[in-house]
């Protein structure tokens, strides 16, 4: 149930223009100080994740693995992706609540 709520909330965040997706885009947002939280699908490759996690660690941005697959995340957001971030602190707080 919580998983569905998280995916629905990510969709709301995307429609509000507060969600970025893709390893390069997310890494750039983290490095520029715009990302408040990074979420990545359970089956994202280590190669895709390496740069994002390094940037998140260096910039003190929380990065969390979610139980959903890239396919589930992509379906919920209407575009192929496995790594997303929010640029809004309020959305980030709610996403952390939904992932705990």
Secondary structure, DSSP 4 states (H G I P E B T S, - for coil): -HHHHHHHHHHHHHHTT-EEESHHHHHHHHHTT--SEEEE-TT--HHHHHHHHHHHHHTT-EEEE-SS-HHHHHHHHTS--SEEEES-HHHHHHHHHHH-
